[in-house]
Amino acid sequence: MDRLIYTALSGASQTLYEQQISANNLANVNTNGFRADMAMATNDKVKGGGFDTRYMAQEGASGVNDSTGVAEKTERPLDVAIQGAGYIAVQDKNGNEVYTRNGNIQQDDQGQLTIDGNLVLGDNGPIILPPNAIASFWQRRHAVGDAR
């Protein structure tokens, strides 16, 4: 019995997987720090008698696009943009250390720096600044810049 249907299904399955990757990339294109997923398909020759012309689609190497996106100037003193390789360590709601490239940093009422509600981590744990430290720095920076 001819099993050509399995060859066709392997191609359809790979196409569906690549469509899922593309849909995710499109849905997140405006997300701060987003890295697009990449997928690649390869083919594998079917072995055995009578199958010399048949190839099955296989998932090839996949990864993440590490190219830096466009940085937008925000005039917010805590916003940062990471150039090149690198991530910001944050502590998620479960206490786990996770990494992000989202540079939209906020300061909560206790002076803790956060990204999307997750604590920004330094070498010795969460980063905590005096409540008015950023505003004071920002005002001095503009005062010096205006005097020139």
MARBAFI-561192 format. One record per residue: residue in three letters; x, y, z of N, C-alpha, C in turn. Coordinates in steps of 0.1 Angstrom, whole numbers, padded with zeros to 4 digits, always signed. Last residue first. Example, Ala and Ser with C-alpha at 12.3 -4.5 7.8 and 13.67 -1.06 7.14 Angstrom:
% residues 2
["SER" [+0128 -0022 +0071] [+0137 -0011 +0071] [+0129 +0000 +0079]],
["ALA" [+0132 -0057 +0078] [+0123 -0045 +0078] [+0132 -0033 +0078]],
END
This chain:
% residues 148
["ARG" [+0243 +0753 +0291] [+0254 +0753 +0281] [+0251 +0762 +0269]],
["ALA" [+0221 +0752 +0307] [+0231 +0763 +0309] [+0241 +0764 +0299]],
["ASP" [+0207 +0730 +0299] [+0201 +0743 +0295] [+0212 +0754 +0297]],
["GLY" [+0222 +0709 +0311] [+0221 +0710 +0297] [+0216 +0723 +0292]],
["VAL" [+0217 +0715 +0338] [+0231 +0716 +0333] [+0231 +0717 +0318]],
["ALA" [+0190 +0710 +0339] [+0195 +0723 +0343] [+0209 +0725 +0337]],
["HIS" [+0188 +0683 +0331] [+0183 +0693 +0323] [+0188 +0707 +0326]],
["ARG" [+0201 +0672 +0354] [+0206 +0669 +0340] [+0201 +0680 +0331]],
["ARG" [+0185 +0680 +0375] [+0198 +0685 +0374] [+0204 +0683 +0360]],
["GLN" [+0161 +0665 +0369] [+0161 +0680 +0369] [+0175 +0686 +0368]],
["TRP" [+0171 +0639 +0371] [+0166 +0643 +0358] [+0165 +0659 +0358]],
["PHE" [+0178 +0637 +0398] [+0188 +0635 +0388] [+0183 +0641 +0374]],
["SER" [+0152 +0640 +0409] [+0163 +0650 +0412] [+0174 +0649 +0402]],
["ALA" [+0139 +0618 +0399] [+0134 +0631 +0395] [+0145 +0642 +0398]],
["ILE" [+0154 +0597 +0411] [+0153 +0599 +0396] [+0149 +0612 +0392]],
["ALA" [+0150 +0601 +0439] [+0164 +0601 +0433] [+0163 +0603 +0418]],
["ASN" [+0127 +0600 +0454] [+0129 +0612 +0445] [+0143 +0612 +0438]],
["PRO" [+0129 +0575 +0468] [+0118 +0578 +0460] [+0120 +0590 +0450]],
["PRO" [+0161 +0558 +0464] [+0152 +0567 +0472] [+0141 +0572 +0462]],
["LEU" [+0158 +0525 +0450] [+0163 +0538 +0450] [+0155 +0547 +0458]],
["ILE" [+0167 +0491 +0446] [+0158 +0501 +0454] [+0165 +0514 +0454]],
["ILE" [+0167 +0462 +0429] [+0173 +0475 +0430] [+0162 +0484 +0436]],
["PRO" [+0169 +0429 +0444] [+0161 +0440 +0438] [+0168 +0453 +0439]],
["GLY" [+0203 +0416 +0445] [+0189 +0415 +0447] [+0182 +0426 +0440]],
["ASN" [+0230 +0423 +0439] [+0226 +0419 +0453] [+0211 +0418 +0455]],
["ASP" [+0231 +0430 +0412] [+0240 +0419 +0417] [+0236 +0414 +0431]],
["GLY" [+0196 +0436 +0406] [+0210 +0439 +0405] [+0219 +0428 +0410]],
["LEU" [+0165 +0432 +0390] [+0175 +0427 +0399] [+0189 +0433 +0395]],
["VAL" [+0133 +0446 +0391] [+0145 +0446 +0384] [+0156 +0442 +0394]],
["LEU" [+0103 +0428 +0397] [+0114 +0435 +0403] [+0126 +0434 +0394]],
["ASN" [+0074 +0432 +0376] [+0085 +0423 +0381] [+0097 +0432 +0386]],
["GLY" [+0057 +0450 +0364] [+0054 +0445 +0377] [+0064 +0435 +0383]],
["ASP" [+0070 +0457 +0341] [+0058 +0449 +0340] [+0054 +0443 +0353]],
["ILE" [+0097 +0462 +0360] [+0093 +0461 +0346] [+0081 +0452 +0345]],
["THR" [+0108 +0483 +0387] [+0101 +0472 +0381] [+0099 +0473 +0366]],
["LEU" [+0126 +0493 +0415] [+0125 +0494 +0401] [+0118 +0482 +0396]],
["GLN" [+0114 +0507 +0446] [+0118 +0495 +0438] [+0116 +0497 +0423]],
["GLY" [+0103 +0526 +0461] [+0115 +0529 +0454] [+0121 +0518 +0446]],
["GLN" [+0077 +0522 +0469] [+0088 +0519 +0479] [+0102 +0521 +0473]],
["ASP" [+0061 +0528 +0447] [+0061 +0537 +0459] [+0072 +0534 +0469]],
["ASP" [+0083 +0519 +0419] [+0071 +0519 +0427] [+0072 +0528 +0439]],
["GLN" [+0093 +0529 +0387] [+0096 +0529 +0401] [+0084 +0529 +0410]],
["GLN" [+0099 +0511 +0356] [+0090 +0520 +0365] [+0096 +0519 +0379]],
["ILE" [+0112 +0507 +0324] [+0114 +0506 +0338] [+0105 +0516 +0346]],
["ASN" [+0113 +0494 +0296] [+0103 +0503 +0302] [+0103 +0501 +0317]],
["GLY" [+0128 +0476 +0282] [+0135 +0486 +0290] [+0126 +0496 +0296]],
["ASN" [+0128 +0443 +0276] [+0119 +0454 +0277] [+0125 +0464 +0287]],
["ARG" [+0142 +0420 +0276] [+0148 +0431 +0269] [+0139 +0444 +0269]],
["THR" [+0146 +0398 +0304] [+0138 +0406 +0295] [+0146 +0416 +0287]],
["TYR" [+0145 +0368 +0324] [+0152 +0379 +0316] [+0143 +0385 +0306]],
["VAL" [+0141 +0358 +0358] [+0139 +0357 +0344] [+0145 +0369 +0337]],
["GLU" [+0142 +0341 +0388] [+0149 +0351 +0380] [+0146 +0348 +0365]],
["ASN" [+0111 +0337 +0407] [+0122 +0331 +0398] [+0129 +0343 +0391]],
["GLY" [+0090 +0345 +0422] [+0104 +0345 +0428] [+0115 +0340 +0419]],
["ASN" [+0066 +0346 +0410] [+0069 +0334 +0417] [+0083 +0334 +0423]],
["LYS" [+0067 +0370 +0395] [+0058 +0369 +0407] [+0060 +0357 +0415]],
["ASP" [+0103 +0374 +0388] [+0088 +0373 +0384] [+0080 +0371 +0397]],
["GLN" [+0128 +0396 +0387] [+0122 +0386 +0395] [+0108 +0385 +0392]],
["VAL" [+0151 +0402 +0360] [+0140 +0406 +0368] [+0135 +0394 +0376]],
["ALA" [+0178 +0414 +0341] [+0173 +0403 +0350] [+0162 +0409 +0359]],
["ILE" [+0179 +0422 +0308] [+0178 +0427 +0321] [+0172 +0416 +0330]],
["TYR" [+0205 +0412 +0284] [+0191 +0411 +0289] [+0191 +0418 +0303]],
["GLY" [+0223 +0410 +0253] [+0221 +0414 +0267] [+0207 +0414 +0271]],
["ALA" [+0238 +0421 +0223] [+0234 +0410 +0232] [+0233 +0415 +0246]],
["GLY" [+0228 +0454 +0212] [+0236 +0442 +0211] [+0230 +0431 +0220]],
["GLN" [+0215 +0476 +0235] [+0221 +0475 +0222] [+0230 +0462 +0222]],
["ILE" [+0186 +0483 +0252] [+0198 +0474 +0252] [+0203 +0473 +0237]],
["ALA" [+0174 +0512 +0265] [+0174 +0503 +0253] [+0187 +0496 +0253]],
["VAL" [+0153 +0524 +0292] [+0166 +0521 +0286] [+0164 +0512 +0274]],
["ASP" [+0136 +0548 +0312] [+0136 +0539 +0300] [+0150 +0537 +0295]],
["LEU" [+0138 +0566 +0332] [+0141 +0552 +0335] [+0140 +0543 +0323]],
["PRO" [+0132 +0592 +0322] [+0145 +0589 +0328] [+0148 +0575 +0330]],
["ARG" [+0117 +0596 +0291] [+0115 +0591 +0305] [+0128 +0587 +0311]],
["GLU" [+0120 +0603 +0265] [+0121 +0614 +0275] [+0118 +0609 +0289]],
["THR" [+0120 +0585 +0245] [+0108 +0586 +0253] [+0108 +0598 +0262]],
["LYS" [+0131 +0574 +0213] [+0133 +0583 +0224] [+0120 +0586 +0232]],
["GLU" [+0133 +0540 +0204] [+0125 +0552 +0204] [+0128 +0561 +0216]],
["ALA" [+0152 +0519 +0184] [+0150 +0525 +0197] [+0143 +0538 +0196]],
["VAL" [+0145 +0491 +0164] [+0146 +0506 +0165] [+0143 +0511 +0179]],
["GLY" [+0162 +0461 +0174] [+0152 +0469 +0168] [+0154 +0483 +0169]],
["THR" [+0190 +0440 +0168] [+0184 +0451 +0176] [+0174 +0458 +0168]],
["SER" [+0188 +0405 +0162] [+0191 +0418 +0157] [+0183 +0429 +0166]],
["ASP" [+0183 +0379 +0169] [+0190 +0387 +0179] [+0193 +0401 +0173]],
["ASN" [+0157 +0357 +0166] [+0164 +0368 +0159] [+0170 +0377 +0169]],
["VAL" [+0161 +0324 +0178] [+0156 +0338 +0180] [+0164 +0348 +0172]],
["GLY" [+0154 +0292 +0163] [+0161 +0301 +0172] [+0154 +0314 +0173]],
["SER" [+0160 +0260 +0147] [+0151 +0272 +0151] [+0159 +0280 +0161]],
["ALA" [+0167 +0238 +0121] [+0172 +0246 +0132] [+0162 +0257 +0135]],
["GLY" [+0139 +0220 +0110] [+0153 +0222 +0111] [+0157 +0231 +0123]],
["GLU" [+0115 +0195 +0108] [+0118 +0208 +0115] [+0134 +0209 +0115]],
["GLN" [+0111 +0180 +0076] [+0115 +0179 +0090] [+0118 +0193 +0095]],
["ALA" [+0093 +0163 +0051] [+0097 +0176 +0057] [+0100 +0174 +0072]],
["MET" [+0107 +0137 +0032] [+0098 +0141 +0043] [+0103 +0154 +0048]],
["TYR" [+0107 +0126 -0002] [+0114 +0133 +0009] [+0103 +0137 +0019]],
["ARG" [+0112 +0102 -0028] [+0103 +0108 -0017] [+0112 +0114 -0006]],
["THR" [+0124 +0088 -0047] [+0120 +0101 -0050] [+0113 +0108 -0039]],
["ASP" [+0129 +0062 -0037] [+0140 +0070 -0041] [+0136 +0085 -0044]],
["PHE" [+0113 +0041 -0027] [+0111 +0055 -0022] [+0122 +0065 -0026]],
["GLY" [+0119 +0015 -0034] [+0108 +0022 -0040] [+0105 +0036 -0036]],
["GLY" [+0133 +0006 -0003] [+0131 +0003 -0017] [+0118 +0010 -0022]],
["GLY" [+0146 +0032 +0018] [+0139 +0019 +0016] [+0136 +0018 +0001]],
["LYS" [+0141 +0064 +0032] [+0149 +0053 +0029] [+0141 +0041 +0027]],
["VAL" [+0135 +0097 +0022] [+0129 +0085 +0028] [+0137 +0073 +0023]],
["LYS" [+0155 +0124 +0031] [+0151 +0114 +0021] [+0146 +0102 +0028]],
["ASP" [+0143 +0153 +0045] [+0150 +0141 +0048] [+0145 +0130 +0038]],
["ASN" [+0147 +0188 +0046] [+0140 +0176 +0040] [+0149 +0164 +0043]],
["THR" [+0139 +0214 +0069] [+0148 +0207 +0060] [+0140 +0195 +0055]],
["ALA" [+0129 +0247 +0079] [+0125 +0233 +0076] [+0137 +0227 +0067]],
["MET" [+0131 +0269 +0106] [+0136 +0265 +0093] [+0133 +0250 +0091]],
["ALA" [+0121 +0298 +0123] [+0120 +0284 +0121] [+0125 +0281 +0107]],
["MET" [+0125 +0322 +0149] [+0128 +0318 +0135] [+0126 +0303 +0134]],
["ASP" [+0109 +0348 +0167] [+0113 +0334 +0166] [+0116 +0331 +0151]],
["ALA" [+0120 +0381 +0176] [+0112 +0372 +0167] [+0118 +0358 +0167]],
["ARG" [+0117 +0396 +0206] [+0127 +0390 +0197] [+0119 +0380 +0189]],
["PHE" [+0108 +0427 +0221] [+0104 +0414 +0215] [+0115 +0409 +0206]],
["GLY" [+0111 +0451 +0234] [+0121 +0441 +0236] [+0118 +0427 +0230]],
["ASN" [+0076 +0458 +0235] [+0090 +0463 +0238] [+0099 +0451 +0241]],
["THR" [+0057 +0449 +0207] [+0060 +0446 +0221] [+0074 +0450 +0224]],
["ASN" [+0050 +0449 +0181] [+0051 +0462 +0188] [+0054 +0461 +0203]],
["VAL" [+0050 +0422 +0173] [+0059 +0431 +0166] [+0061 +0445 +0174]],
["ASN" [+0033 +0402 +0181] [+0042 +0408 +0191] [+0052 +0419 +0185]],
["ALA" [+0020 +0392 +0159] [+0012 +0396 +0171] [+0020 +0404 +0181]],
["LEU" [+0041 +0384 +0143] [+0032 +0395 +0139] [+0025 +0401 +0151]],
["ASN" [+0050 +0362 +0157] [+0059 +0373 +0154] [+0051 +0385 +0151]],
["ASN" [+0027 +0345 +0157] [+0033 +0350 +0170] [+0042 +0362 +0168]],
["ALA" [+0026 +0340 +0130] [+0015 +0347 +0136] [+0019 +0352 +0150]],
["SER" [+0050 +0326 +0125] [+0048 +0339 +0119] [+0036 +0347 +0126]],
["ILE" [+0045 +0303 +0140] [+0057 +0312 +0144] [+0054 +0325 +0138]],
["GLN" [+0023 +0293 +0127] [+0022 +0296 +0141] [+0033 +0306 +0145]],
["GLN" [+0035 +0288 +0102] [+0024 +0298 +0103] [+0022 +0302 +0117]],
["GLU" [+0052 +0267 +0109] [+0058 +0280 +0104] [+0048 +0291 +0105]],
["TYR" [+0033 +0247 +0115] [+0043 +0252 +0125] [+0048 +0265 +0121]],
["LEU" [+0021 +0244 +0089] [+0013 +0248 +0100] [+0022 +0254 +0112]],
["THR" [+0044 +0233 +0075] [+0038 +0246 +0071] [+0029 +0252 +0082]],
["GLN" [+0047 +0209 +0088] [+0057 +0219 +0089] [+0052 +0233 +0085]],
["SER" [+0023 +0196 +0081] [+0026 +0199 +0095] [+0036 +0209 +0097]],
["ALA" [+0026 +0194 +0053] [+0015 +0202 +0059] [+0017 +0206 +0073]],
["GLY" [+0048 +0177 +0052] [+0049 +0190 +0046] [+0038 +0199 +0052]],
["SER" [+0036 +0154 +0063] [+0048 +0160 +0070] [+0050 +0174 +0065]],
["LEU" [+0015 +0148 +0046] [+0012 +0153 +0059] [+0024 +0159 +0066]],
["ALA" [+0030 +0138 +0024] [+0022 +0151 +0022] [+0019 +0157 +0036]],
["THR" [+0040 +0115 +0035] [+0049 +0125 +0030] [+0042 +0138 +0029]],
["TYR" [+0016 +0102 +0041] [+0025 +0106 +0052] [+0035 +0116 +0048]],
["ILE" [+0006 +0096 +0016] [-0001 +0105 +0024] [+0008 +0110 +0036]],
["LEU" [+0021 +0075 +0005] [+0024 +0089 +0001] [+0017 +0100 +0010]],
["ARG" [+0021 +0048 +0009] [+0021 +0057 +0021] [+0024 +0071 +0017]],
["ASP" [+0005 +0022 -0008] [+0013 +0034 -0009] [+0011 +0044 +0003]],
["MET" [+0008 -0012 +0000] [+0000 +0000 +0000] [+0009 +0012 +0000]],
END
